[in-house]
């Protein structure tokens, strides 16, 4: 066994042998040395288990494989064939071409991020979106931060630290990723006051809880779950009237949030941001990368005095968004301002796609790879419209579904579908129009079907 260990090359010798095999994309020598050490450690473990010492060429090739893996991007574009439009694990909303172009143009050089071109003096990054958001929502002022969770934390920290926030017991929920409203309240320094019951809460429950230490009334929209049956929720307009009468601001957390009505697309009505503002909410928070269809952000709109307090809070700087995010958000919001959101923003194009158009796309792909077309149901996803589905069509390639799904995930680009009733389904609603040929190539490469002819 001792001689087997002695047959292993030294670290430097192995690193040099690997570098000789690597091309111009090789990592720096010190990285290759680290990888050589890791490979030698693995070889020693094999020898300890009774295996022979690997030869230098084999070890060098193993280091080369490690080096190539180390220099490949870990974050990859892929084809979302799950049928879930806003798939959180797959990056949520795909961006519009206008948003991508704006982010590229602003990101590749300098910009007027915090510079007032007219005055020739320092400006504020918050001003680029404020006017546009106010025009679209009817609010007095607006602010963008890192995500909607950040928006809630900022609002609670700035307005309710050391005081009480009143929320319905049925809305003291976990909204994803372990993000729990009670935990957020405690982290912000605010005290939670739950009112009502899990299934029924009235405006008079909030009224009875208001006292000298009350800082906010909080409504959390159930955007990612539904309570059904014997339930009652206080209307936002009633809470707004109570808030005005008692001098306590009302914060409405919409979660996903939307600027377009959902009912015209065959979905359950989802409250729009404009409706929340019109109903009298003093602050409204919502996401930028869900139904809005833009980059990740948390958007806050509402009364100017309250938004001003949030802008001045120290957390605002820690939670602020960068220039590329602002550029992408502005381009996305401009599509709404032009009345072109349903045509230009991918999320809404997918929601609006007709079953007939999806069937035609599925038939094109299926004909190219010898697969079947089956009817299925798509979901909006992203904590939006729970339980709501849209009729769709999927490509169902033959073969063992688990093995086929694994091969497709390992391809370039990776393809992620879903398995239902013992078959792999590739739902065309969430496959971008310009990805059809890539999907066909991926299926062929995976050897998933008996090709026609």
URRA-V633201 format. One line per field, one symbol per residue. ss: DSSP state (a for helix, b for strand, c for the rest). phi: phi as a letter, one per 20 degrees, with the letter a starting at -180 (. if undefined). psi: psi as a letter, one per 40 degrees, with the letter a starting at -180 (. if undefined). A space follows every 50 residues. Layout:
# URRA-V633201
ss=???
phi=???
psi=???
This chain:
# URRA-V633201
ss=caaaaaccccaaaaaaaaaaacccccccaaaaaaaaaaaaaaaaaaaacc cccccaaaaaaaaaaaaaaacccccccbbbcccbbbcaaaccccccaaaa aaaaaaacccccccbbccccbbccccaaaaaaaaaaacccbbbbbccaaa aaaaaaaaaacccbbbbbaaaccbcccccbaaaaaaaaccbbbbbccccb ccaaaaaaaccccbbbbbbbcccccccccccbcccaaaaaaaaaaaccbb bbbcccccccccaaacccccccaaaaaaacccbbbbbccccccccccbbb bbcaaaaaaaaacaaaaacbccaaaaaaaaaaaaaaacccaaaacaaaaa aaccaaaaaaaaaaaaaaaccbbbbbbbbbbccbbbbbbbbbbbbbcccc aaaaaaaaaccccbbbcbbbccbbbbbaaaccaaaaaaaaaaaaaccccc ccc
phi=.fffffffffffffffffgfeeefefffgfffffffffffffffffffeo effffggffffffgffffffdefeecfbdedfnefdegfdolffefffff fffffffebebegcceffembgccffffdgffffffdneebbbdcfafff ffgfffffdcgmcdcebfffdededpmmedggffffffnedececmcgdb cdffffgfefbfefdbedddfffdbcdcnecbcffffffffffffdmdfd ddeemfmbddfegfdndffdfefgfffffoffccdaeeddffndfgaddc cqfffffffffefgfgffdfeefffffffffffffffemdffedeggfff fegfgfffffffffffffcmdddcfbcdcfnmmclgneccfbccedffog fffffffffefcffcddcdblmceddfffeefgedgffffffffffmebe ffn
psi=dddddeeiiiddddddddddeiaeeiiiddddddddddddddddddddee iihiidddddddddddddddeiidhiiihhfdehdghddeebhiiidddd dddddddeaiifdfhhddefihahdeddedddddddeeidiiihadiddd ddddddddeeheaihhiideegiheifehhdddddddeeihhhhiaideh hiddddddehadehdihhhhhgeeihhibgihhhiddddddddddefhih hhhebdiieiiddeeeiihhhiddddddeehdihiiidfbddfaihihhh iahddddddddeidddddeiiidddddddddddddddefeddddhddddd dehiddddddddddddddefiihiiahiidaffhghehihhaiihgiiih dddddddddeihiihhaihhfeihhghedehideeddddddddddefeih ii.
